[in-house]
Each structure stands twice: as structure tokens, then as C-alpha cells.
């Protein structure tokens, strides 16, 4: 998703649950995943190119870093790891067809975007689930506004350019992806609360 959207969603999900210092560090780490270093050769950061196993492993690794850092009473590495984690789980809904699969069940009367369930395991494990493929160099040209239409003309429908739900301009499914990403971010925060002792969780929230 676009950087402004990632920040907006993270603030919406966590803004009242953390100190401003913790939130700022989490957001900074989240946004850094979309640097050129994070975009090139790191499909696991973004659920691109059907890198599901790699992305799930990356998320689990980051969660492990969060827990280890807090057990050692160190806050900043935990916030950084959690920021990286939130970027990946948010991109899951923007870079896969999860939203489409969920909406397929409600063709006659689709629920409002806030009703989406972000953790339907039957959809997450479905053989019909796939993520956007990055076709270079045409997918790179998509990010140049004046070349977007040209790149779309040459790219297949499973490309990142066609599939992404990174911004409102991608159509009505964006709002579902955004709602699912916010809910998933809250879920990841609440999961930490369950896994950590109160003292360690207090270090994370920094309140």
C-alpha cells in the first residue's frame, strides 16, 4: 500500500494503545519496508510473487524478535520488528486476491468494508489464493504516472500493476483491503498482549 495509507492505518489501529514514541518508531519501521532496498529482492516483505511461505516465516521471525527484545527489557528493537511485521500483514490484503475471494461469497449483497473478516483460515489456506507477480521492467513503469496506461497494456492480470489494492484509485475493493489490514494490525497487537507478561507488554506500549 502507499506509504501514507500504511501510516494512516497503523495510527488508526494503534494510536490509542501506545505511547507517541513507540508509535513513531513502529511507523518508521513499517514505512522503511517500501524503500528501494525493501522492494528489490524482498518478496517476503510484501507477499509478492506468491511468496506465502517466505512471508509467513518472516512475520514469525519478526514476532520472535519482538518477544525476545521485550524479555531483555529493550524497547526500540521490539518496535522496529513490530513495524516490519505490520507492513507485511497489511500488504497481504493489498497484494493478494484475499478480498476478491471473500467478496465472492456475497455477490448479491456485499457487506460494508468494515465487516470483512481478515482471518478466514479457509481463504488464507485456499488453493485459489494467490498474490501479485512483479514483472520487470513493465511493473516498474507502472509507478511512473504518465506510463501507467502503457504498462497495463502489456502486463498480465496477475501482475502487481493490475492486482494491487494500494490506494483508493484501485477501485471499491481498496476499502475492504484497508479495513482488513487495520483489523489485522489490531489482531497482531492483541496477540502480543496474550503472549507477553504484563511487565513486558507495558515496556512495549511504553505508557
N, C-alpha and C positions, 0 to 999 in steps of 0.2 A: 504494500500500500504506500501511497505518497507519505513523505515524512510528516507533513502537517497532520495527516489523518492518524498516523501512528501516535503522535504526541497527544492529539485530541482524545483518542480512545483510551490511552494509558491514564491520562488525567481523569477522565470520566470514571474509569474503573477503580482507580486507586487514590484519587485526590484527597479523600477524607479519611483515608486509612493509614497514611504515612506522614512523616514529617516532610516539610518542604525540601530539606536536604536530601533525604532518602529518595523522594520522588524525582528530584532533579537528576540524581545520579542514575536512576533507573531509566529515565527518558533518554539521557545522553547515550547510554549503552545500547538502548533499543535503536536509536537513530543511526548509530555508527555502523550497524549491520548493513545499511544501504550505501556505505562508502564504496568506492570502486574496488577496494580490496575485498570488501564483503560481498560484492556482486560477482566478481570473477572467480570461478572455480569453487564456489561455496554453495552448491545447490541445497545443502542441508540447512542453511540459514533461512531458506525461503520456501521449502517444499517444491522446488523446481525440478523439472526433468524426472518426475516420478521417483524422486529420492526419498521415499517414505521411510524405509528402514533407517537410512542415514539421518534423517531429520528427527525421528523418534529417539534415536540413540543420542543425538546432540542435545535434545531437550532434557533427557535423563541425566546427561553429563552436567549440564548447567544447573539442574536442580541439585545434583550432588555437590557441586561447588558451593551453592548457597548454604546447604546444610553444614558442610564442613567448615566454612568460614564462620558461621554463627556459633558453632560449637567451640571454635577457637576465639570467640569474642571479638571478631573482626568484622566491621560493618561494610566497608566500601566494596571489597570483593564480592560480597553477597549481593549487594545492589547491582553491581555490574553484571554478574551472572544472571540475575533475575531479569535485567533489562534485555539481555540477549535472548533469554528464554521467551519473554513476552513477544518479541519481534517475530520469532518463528511461529508461535502458536497463532498470532494474529494473521500472519501471511497464509497459514493453512487455508483459511476461508476465502482469501482473495485469489489464491493461485491454484486451487483445485476446483473440481466440479461438485463439491460437497453441497453447496447451496442449491444447485440445479437438482441434485438427487433428492434433497429434502423437499423442494417445491414440487417435484414430480408427483408427490403423494397428495397434493392439494390443487390439482389443475382447475377444478371447478370454482373453488373459493379459497384462494391462498390466504393464510393468516397474515396479520401485520408483521413487519420485520422483527419487532421485539419478542415475538412468540417463537422464534426459531430456537431449536434445541441444538446447542453446539457439540454435544457429546453423545450423539446417537451411534453406539458402537456398531450396529448393523450397517450403518452407512460408512463409518470410518474403516471397517474391515471389508467392505463390499468389493467384489471384483470389478464393479463398474466405476469405482473411484479412480480418478487419475489426475495428474497435475500438469500444469502448463510446461511445454518444452520450449527451450530457448534456442532459436535458430539464428545463429550469427552468419553474416552481419545484419540481416534484414531486421531482426528483433531490436538491434541497437538503433537502427534508423527510426524505429517507431518512437523513440524518445525525442526525436527532433520534430517539433510541431509541424513544420511545413512538409515533412516527409512521411507523416503518419499514414495518409491515404495510400501513398505509393507502397509503403512496406506491407500494409494489409492486403494489397492486391496480389502480393507474391507469397504471402505466408499462409500455411495451412491452419485449419480451425483449432488445432490443439496447441498452437503457438501461444507464447506469453502475450503477445500483442492482442490476439483475439480473445483469450480466455480471462485475462486479468480483471479483477474487480477492485482495482487500486484507488479509484476515485469516483465521485458521483457521475461523471461523464460517461461511465461504462454502462449506465442503464439502471433499471429498478433493482436488479439483483445486488447492486452495491450495498444498499441499505440493509439487506439480510446478512451480507458478509460482515459489515461493520457491527451489527448487533451481535452476531455470533462471536466476533473477536473480542468485544467488550465483555461478554459473559464468560468467555474462556479465560480472559485475563483475571477476572474476579475469582474464577474457579481455582486458578493456579495460586493466587494469593491465599485463599481459604485452605487449600491443600497444605501449604506451608504451615499455617496455623495448627493444623491437625498433626503434622509431623514433628513440630518443634515443641520443646518445653517452654512454658510461659516466659521464662527469663530470656531464652534465646530469641523467641519471637518478638519480645519487646526491643531487643537490640536491632532487629530488622525493621520494625516500624519506626524506631527512633523517636517515639513520642514520650 
